[in-house]
Amino acid sequence: MKNFKLKPLMLAVATVTSLSAFTVAHSSEIRGNINVSLTIGAGCAVNGQASAGVNTFGSIDFGEQSSLALFVDAESQGAAGGDIELTCNDQLAYSIALDDGLYSNAGQRRLSGGTNEFVLYDLYQDAARSVRWGSSAEAKALTGSGGPQALTIYGRIIAGQTTPSQGAYADTIRMTVNW
């Protein structure tokens, strides 16, 4: 009989031991680290719109004119209205170059009427229209602030040219931002 009474006691001790072992294993923990990282690359972003793989940053509209006897001035407007804006890393040196357009002739920008008629114009970095905006040495040098920076392109129709036939005249300028 002693053996019979010992078996239930051993069974009870074994059960309690296994339950306490399970509880201890369950309440244990392992701790470790997860590395989280981010790399900010040097760069700029321009507000604008993209369509069919082409970025459109803005436009310059000289309006409707009946004579080109005098200068006609206009300023750029962003693709979504307001200013053209660039956001470049803080303290990043960058430059903005403008090419001479689709219809230029010997470095002179021209709006095309689709026939063989053109309107001469140019683009400038300043409101006085004294610093031509082009590529290479005529690119505009800037430094990023980390936030949006407004960019204005000043346009001017050259005064005194023969006024061509009525109709719409247009050109496309490629803007390149280098850093």
C-alpha positions as CSV (number, residue, x, y, z in Angstrom):
1,M,0.0,0.0,0.0
2,K,2.8,2.3,0.5
3,N,3.6,2.1,-3.1
4,F,0.0,2.8,-4.1
5,K,-0.1,6.0,-2.0
6,L,3.4,7.1,-3.3
7,K,2.3,7.0,-6.9
8,P,-0.4,9.6,-6.6
9,L,1.9,11.8,-4.6
10,M,4.7,11.4,-7.2
11,L,2.1,12.2,-9.9
12,A,1.0,15.3,-8.1
13,V,4.7,16.5,-7.6
14,A,5.5,15.7,-11.3
15,T,2.4,17.7,-12.4
16,V,3.3,20.7,-10.2
17,T,6.9,20.6,-11.4
18,S,6.0,20.5,-15.0
19,L,3.4,23.3,-14.6
20,S,6.0,25.5,-12.8
21,A,8.5,24.7,-15.5
22,F,6.0,25.7,-18.2
23,T,5.2,28.9,-16.4
24,V,8.9,29.8,-16.0
25,A,9.6,29.1,-19.6
26,H,6.5,31.1,-20.7
27,S,7.4,34.2,-18.7
28,S,11.0,34.3,-19.9
29,E,12.0,36.9,-22.5
30,I,14.7,37.5,-25.0
31,R,15.6,41.1,-25.9
32,G,17.5,42.4,-28.9
33,N,17.8,45.4,-31.1
34,I,16.4,46.2,-34.6
35,N,18.5,48.7,-36.6
36,V,16.4,51.4,-38.4
37,S,18.2,53.6,-40.9
38,L,17.6,56.3,-43.5
39,T,20.0,57.9,-45.9
40,I,19.3,61.4,-47.2
41,G,20.9,61.7,-50.6
42,A,21.9,65.0,-52.1
43,G,19.2,66.3,-54.4
44,C,16.4,68.6,-55.4
45,A,12.7,68.3,-56.3
46,V,10.7,70.7,-58.4
47,N,7.0,71.1,-58.0
48,G,5.2,70.4,-61.2
49,Q,3.2,67.9,-63.0
50,A,4.2,64.7,-64.9
51,S,2.4,63.4,-68.0
52,A,3.4,60.7,-70.4
53,G,6.9,60.7,-68.9
54,V,7.4,64.4,-69.3
55,N,7.8,66.8,-66.4
56,T,6.1,70.2,-66.7
57,F,7.4,72.7,-64.2
58,G,5.5,75.8,-65.3
59,S,4.8,78.3,-68.1
60,I,5.3,81.8,-69.3
61,D,2.4,83.5,-71.0
62,F,2.9,86.7,-72.9
63,G,-0.9,87.0,-73.4
64,E,-2.5,88.4,-76.6
65,Q,-0.7,91.2,-78.4
66,S,-1.5,93.0,-81.6
67,S,1.8,94.7,-82.1
68,L,5.4,93.9,-81.2
69,A,6.6,97.6,-81.5
70,L,7.3,97.7,-77.7
71,F,8.7,95.2,-75.2
72,V,6.2,92.6,-73.8
73,D,7.2,91.2,-70.4
74,A,5.9,88.2,-68.6
75,E,6.9,86.0,-65.6
76,S,6.8,82.3,-65.0
77,Q,4.0,80.6,-63.2
78,G,4.2,77.1,-61.7
79,A,2.4,74.2,-63.3
80,A,-0.2,74.1,-60.4
81,G,-0.4,77.9,-60.2
82,G,1.7,80.1,-58.0
83,D,5.5,80.0,-58.2
84,I,7.7,77.4,-59.6
85,E,9.3,76.0,-56.4
86,L,12.4,73.9,-55.8
87,T,13.2,72.0,-52.6
88,C,16.9,71.1,-52.3
89,N,18.9,69.8,-49.3
90,D,20.0,72.5,-46.9
91,Q,23.3,74.0,-48.0
92,L,23.4,72.0,-51.3
93,A,24.9,74.1,-54.1
94,Y,22.9,73.6,-57.3
95,S,22.4,75.4,-60.6
96,I,19.4,75.8,-63.0
97,A,20.1,75.9,-66.7
98,L,17.6,76.8,-69.5
99,D,18.2,75.7,-73.0
100,D,17.4,78.0,-76.0
101,G,14.2,76.1,-76.9
102,L,13.0,74.1,-79.9
103,Y,13.1,77.0,-82.5
104,S,16.2,78.9,-81.6
105,N,18.4,80.2,-84.3
106,A,22.1,81.1,-83.5
107,G,21.3,81.3,-79.8
108,Q,18.2,83.5,-80.2
109,R,15.1,82.1,-78.7
110,R,12.0,82.2,-80.9
111,L,8.3,81.4,-80.6
112,S,7.0,79.5,-83.7
113,G,3.7,80.1,-85.3
114,G,3.8,76.7,-87.0
115,T,4.5,78.2,-90.4
116,N,7.7,80.0,-91.2
117,E,7.0,82.9,-88.9
118,F,8.7,83.5,-85.5
119,V,8.6,85.9,-82.6
120,L,12.0,86.7,-80.9
121,Y,12.1,86.5,-77.1
122,D,14.5,85.8,-74.3
123,L,14.5,84.7,-70.6
124,Y,16.2,86.4,-67.7
125,Q,17.3,85.7,-64.1
126,D,16.3,89.1,-62.8
127,A,13.3,91.4,-62.9
128,A,15.3,94.1,-64.7
129,R,15.9,91.6,-67.5
130,S,19.6,92.3,-67.5
131,V,21.0,88.8,-66.8
132,R,20.2,86.3,-69.6
133,W,19.2,82.9,-68.4
134,G,20.8,80.1,-70.4
135,S,23.0,77.1,-69.9
136,S,26.7,76.7,-68.9
137,A,27.9,80.2,-67.8
138,E,24.4,81.6,-68.0
139,A,22.9,79.1,-65.5
140,K,21.6,80.4,-62.2
141,A,23.6,79.3,-59.2
142,L,21.7,78.8,-55.9
143,T,22.0,77.1,-52.5
144,G,19.3,74.9,-51.0
145,S,17.6,75.7,-47.8
146,G,15.9,72.4,-47.1
147,G,12.5,74.0,-47.8
148,P,10.7,75.3,-50.9
149,Q,12.4,78.1,-52.7
150,A,10.4,80.2,-55.2
151,L,11.9,80.5,-58.7
152,T,10.8,83.2,-61.2
153,I,11.8,83.2,-64.8
154,Y,11.4,86.6,-66.4
155,G,10.5,86.7,-70.1
156,R,10.6,89.5,-72.7
157,I,9.4,89.7,-76.3
158,I,12.1,91.7,-78.2
159,A,10.7,95.2,-79.1
160,G,10.7,96.5,-82.7
161,Q,10.4,93.3,-84.6
162,T,7.9,92.9,-87.4
163,T,4.6,91.7,-86.1
164,P,3.9,88.4,-87.8
165,S,0.5,86.9,-88.9
166,Q,-2.2,86.5,-86.2
167,G,-2.3,83.1,-84.5
168,A,-0.8,81.2,-81.6
169,Y,3.0,81.1,-81.2
170,A,4.8,78.7,-78.8
171,D,8.2,77.3,-77.8
172,T,9.4,74.7,-75.3
173,I,12.3,75.3,-73.0
174,R,14.1,72.5,-71.2
175,M,15.0,73.3,-67.6
176,T,17.9,71.3,-66.0
177,V,18.7,71.3,-62.3
178,N,22.3,70.2,-61.5
179,W,23.8,69.6,-58.1
